[in-house]
Amino acid sequence: MTSQDNMSEEHLPEAVGPHGGAVAVHDDPFADPGLPPHEPRRTDIDERAAARAERQVARWFILSMIATVGFIASYVAIKPSNGDGTTGVIYIFTLGHISALNFALGTTLGISLFGIGAGAVHWARTLMSDEEHIAERHPIESTPEVRAQVFADFRQGAAESGFGRRKLIRNTMIGAMAMLPLSAIVLFRDLGPLPEKKLDTTDWSAGKQLINMNTNEPLQPSDITVGSLTFAMPPGLNPDDPNADPTFQEVIATSALLLVRMEPSDIKDAKSASWGYDGILAFSKICTHVGCPISLYEQQTHHVLCPCHQSTFDLSDGGRVIFGPAGHPLPQLQITVNADGNLAAVRDFTQPVGPGFWERS
């Protein structure tokens, strides 16, 4: 006889409850457990407590109203930041230097919404009825007779309204409802200045020399060896002290270049080869997915990889996308050599750099 044969069934897990007692067995495994007896709250039996809760709820709503007025006053009175950190910026401990307008709008709007929510929750928990009411379930589908009557009434109403017969009313009503959302679109105009053609162009133009971002000196073809990757920028910028030039970040975000040199025989795209110089090709450094800077280069395959979302571009084939979420190739800058022997741009990019946008031409 094994040890299992000596084990008493009364000590098996199936026969013992969670606290060591016997498990209760019901005839109906899905029996209605019922509802616990209702216990009144203090506000239900004490009118003074109910009045105090009412005042507390009102205070939350009044706080929300005050915060809303503060939001409007902040929007009107506080000037937005000018971008150079000298106007409209305040210092908040643990947050650092932030826009005073954004901080005021966010704080007042948050308090306004929180006041409404807190007041509604406190109202429901202290003053609204908390008694449970049982509603017996019944089929929610109407009887065939009722459904037939509803459809008949609908058809009769449609016929009496003349919606199908009076085309002038129908068409003008549809036009009015279609144009109504345009009023909301117009309000978006106040969110900021329109981009106009700023996203279509960069700082490059005919004759501008390519400046090495590491040495801040003009690049010559001899500076770039086969298999290397070099980063360039337009002239007139100081990468050692970007804060000294308030336009540095804006210019470099659209005009940064990556230059690669490969054997001319390795270039697959004839147009791309003609836009380069002796195997040197210049592409935008800005990924066409979400605008991350590209810096990873594999010289055997001539592929560059965006470190953010792994979009991969083939520089030997016109910057074509071969993997990842990027939607279009890397734009190529046409380059040449000027009279001083330095690499220079022939013209600006012929297509917008960076991610796509709805006005993209």
N, C-alpha and C positions, 0 to 999 in steps of 0.2 A: 504494500500500500504506500502510495507516494504522499508527500506533504500536502499536495492539493486535495487528496481524498480526505485528509483530516481537517480541512478548513471548513468552518461553519459558514453557511450561506447568510446568516444574519449579519455578518460583518463585511460582506461584499459591498463595494461602492454603490451598487445599484440599490441597495436596501437601506442605506444610511444617508440622512440629509446632510446639508452643509454644516450643521452644528452638532453632528453626532446623533441626532434623533432620527426616528423612522420617517421615511418620506410619505407624505400624505397622498393617498390615491383617490382620485375623483372619478366618478362614473363618466362625466363629460370632460375630456381633456381640454376643451376650449370653453369652459364655463366662464360666464361673465363675472369678473371679480367684483363688480359693483363699484360704488364711489364711497370714499371715506366720509364720515359725517362732517358737515360744514361747520367751520369754526369762525365766528365773526371776528373781524379786525377791530382794533380800538376805535378807528374812525367810524365804524358802523354803529357803535353803541355810545360814543362820547362825542357830542356835538362840538365841544371845544377843540377836541383833537381834529375833527373834520374841518373846522374853520382854520385851524393852524396849518393843516395840509393844503387847504385852498390858498392861503396866503403864500405858502412856499412855492406852489405851482405858478402863481401869478408873478412872483419874483423872478423865476426862471424866464418867463415870457417877457417881462420888462427888461431883463438883462439882454435878451435877444434883440429887442427893439433898440436899446441904446447902442449895442454893437453894430446894428445895421446903419444907424445914423453915423457912427464912427467910420464905417466903411465908406459911406458916401462922402463924408467930410475929408477923409484921407485921400480919396481919389481926386477930389477937387483941389485940395490945399497943398499936398506934398508933390514936389517936382520929381519926375523920374530921374534916374541916374544918367549922367552924360557919357558913361562908359570908360572914363579915364580915372575913376576913383576919387575925384575931387569934389563932386557935387552929388547930393542925394544918397550918400553912403554913410551908414552908422556902424559902430562896433558893438556887437553883442557877445557877451562872454560865452565861450564854448562854440559859438557859431562863426565868430570872426567878423570881417567886414562884409556887410550885405546891403542890398538896396533898401533904403528906408521905406519907400513906397510899397515894395513887395512884402516887407515884413508887416507893415501896418495893414495892408489889405488881407493878407493871409491870417493874421491874428484876429482882426475884427470879424471876418467872415466865419472863421472857425468858432469863435465864441457865439456868434449869432445862431449858427446851425446847432451847436451843442446845447444852447439854451432852449431851443424849441424841442430838441430830442429829450433832454433831461426833464423838462416840464411835462411833456406828454407821458413819459414813463412814470414819473411820480404821480401824476394824475390817475393813470390806469391802476397803479398798485395800491393807492390809498383811498381813492374816492369812487372809482367806477365799480360796478357790481362784479364780485368775483365768485358768484354762485354758479355751479355747473348745471346746465340744462340739457336734458337728454332729448334728442330728436330721433324718432324711429326712422330707420331707413326705408325707402320705398323705391320702386323703379322710377328712374328719372326720364325714361323714354315715354313720350306721349302715345296715346292710343292712336290707331290708324285713323279713326274718325276725326280726332282733334288735329292731326297733322294735315289731313285733307282739307279741313276747314281753314287752317292757317294759310296754306298755299292758295286756296281759293280767294281768301280775303286779300292776300298780297297781290294777286293778279288783278283783282277788282280795283284795289287802290291805285295800282300802276296805271290802269286804263283810265280811271277817273281823273288822275293828276295830269294827264296829257303829256307825260314825260317823253314818250316815244313820238307823239304827234307834233308837239310844239318844239320844233328843233331850235328855234331862236333861244328859248329859255334854257333848254338843255345845254346848248353849246356855250352860252354866256356863263352859266353856272359852273361848268367844267373849267372854263377859262379863269374865272374868279378864284376857284379853289386851287388851280395850278399856279397862279401868280402870287397867292398869299405867302408862300414860303420865301419869296424873293425879298420880302421886308426883313426877314431874319438874316439873309445873306448880306444885305446892305450894312447891317450892324457890324459884321465882321471887319468892315473897312476901318473901324476905329481901333482895331487891335494892333496896328502898326503900319509903317510905310509900305507901300507896294514894292515888290522887288524890281519892277521895271525890267531892264535888260542887264542888271548887275550880275545875274547868275550865268549869263551867256558869254561873258568875257572875263579875261584874267589880266594880270599886269604885263603880260608879254606883248611885244609889238616888234615890228620889223627893225632889225639892227641891234636889239638889246642883247648884250653879252650874257653868257651863262656863267654865273659866279659859283665857285665851289663853296658849299655850306660849311666845310671844315676849315678851310684856309682863308675864306673871304676874298679869294683872288680869282681873276678870270681863268676859265678852263681852256686849255689847248688840247688838240687831239692826242698829243704825246702823253698827256696826264692820265689818259684812260687806257688801260691795258685790256687785252682780250680776256674775257671771263670775269672782269671786275664790275662792281656796281658802284656808281658815284651819284651823289645827291647835289642838285644845283638849285639856285634861286635867281630871281631878277636882281640887277644891280641896285645899289642905294639902300640896302637893308643891313642891319647890324645884328647878327644872330647872337653875339656875345652879350648884348644888353637889349633884349627885346622891349623892355619897359621904356627905354628911351625913345622908341618909335611907336606911337600908338597904333599905327597902321600895320605894324609888322605881322601880327597874328592874322589879320584879315587878308593880307597879301599872300602870306605863306600858305594859308589854308586853301587857296585856289591855284597858286602858281608854282608850288613845289614840284621839282622834276626828279626823276630817276633816270640815269644814263647808263646804258650797258653797251659794251663793245663785243662783237662776235665776228667770226669769219664771215665775209660777205656771202660765201657759198652756203652758209647755214640759214640765211634769211629766206623764209619761204614766200613772203608777200612782196611782190615787185614794187608796189606803191610805197610800202613801208621802207624798203631799201632805198628808194629814190629820195625819201624825205630825211634820210640820215646822211652821215658823212663818213666814208671809209669804214663802214661797219658799225659806226656809233649811232645809236638810236636814242631818242629822248621821249619819254612817256610821262604822263601825269602821275604823280606819286599818290594821288588821292583815289582810294578804292571807289568803284562805281556802285557799291552796295549801300553803305551808310557813311562813307567818307573817312574811313580809318586810313592812316598813313601806311603805305606798303614798304616793307624793308627786307623781306626774306627772299633770297635769290638762289636758284639752283642752276649752276653754270652749265652742267652737262645737258640739261633739257631746255635751258633758257626760260624756265618758268619762274614767276614771282608769286608769292603767297601772301595774302592778307592775314595778319595774325588774329584778327577779330573773329571772323566767321569762315575762314579758310577758303575764300574765293581765290581761284588760281587762274593766272593769265599767261598766255604764251607770247613772249615778246618777239619771238622769231616769226610769228604769224600775225603781226599787226596788233598785238595786245589782246588777242581773242580770249574770251572766257572759256575755259575747258572744265571748270569744276566750281561748285559753290553757288551762292544765291545772287551774285552780281548779275545785273540785267544787261549790261552792254560792255564792249571792250574798253580798255584804257585808252583815252585820247592820246594821240601822238603829236608832238610839236615838231614842225619842220625846221631843221637847223642847217647852218652852213658855216663857213670860216670867213671872217672878215679880213681886212687888209693887215691887221696886226697879228694874224695867225690864231686868233681866239675864236672859240665856238660862239655863234650868235644865232638868234631866232630869225627865221625868214618872215614870220608873221605870227599872230596869235593862234591859239587852238581854233580849229575849224568847227568844233562842237563843244558844248558845255562840259566842264569837268565835274567829277564827283557824282553823287547819287542823282537819280532821275527826279524830276519835279513836274507838276502838271502843266506849267507853261513851257516846258522844254520844246525847243524848235527842232 
